[in-house]
Amino acid sequence: MINYNNRIFIPSSNSENGETSEETKFHYSQVGNVLTASYSGGQIQTGHLIGIVSADGSIDMRYHQVNESGQLMTGICNSVPEILPSGKIRLHETWEWTSGDRSKGFSVIDEV
């Protein structure tokens, strides 16, 4: 199992209907297989996520955030890790809003 504790991630790409950007910074914490993170930056005033890390390092998570417009947005996400030659982690994320228009998207976030 990958341990994400104390790792920081920044999005490198996102679908147009997403709210995170290269200005958004995710701070991950992990105890056992339970993952939490706080994030902010760009269009996000503040956000949090909670998830379960599988043996293969994939993450099943739920998130909530307040955007610059003051809207509370919620969603679900599945992240699949890729270990880069540098040893850093890249997460390929398939997500869906559970609020707003309930649209789906895809993003990539990279460990800094």
Steps between C-alpha positions, in 0.01 A plus 500: 500500500622849416526733797385851407575652842656849484498510119396812309330489159422764236267444201671488160173462305126502560175485304339836418217434748748456788598769749858403588798643310879525519441754781327240719719321754397173670658400835452125559503313833459126549454271801471133411292491184301816586600805296405861571606822331440870513535718193461857378615736228375625166121479492491310832472694828529179702438131450536163670494141392484162671572167340607139529830387347492152342789253501592612146516866612176608330278733701121503532415845637232758568566874496336828588617852426394864504583681177573871440127558435422374851333182373536175694583226249525125567617200304646153472833403349705192417876556474742254341872549576790500257854498638712732287871433421586766761320292766228764532133402473258607227129439566258446211158602631150425376250715687135599511320791661228391744377861511441761231466353151619151609740490204809278479862574423860386500804660659866427560683616812875475556702478819725801549 
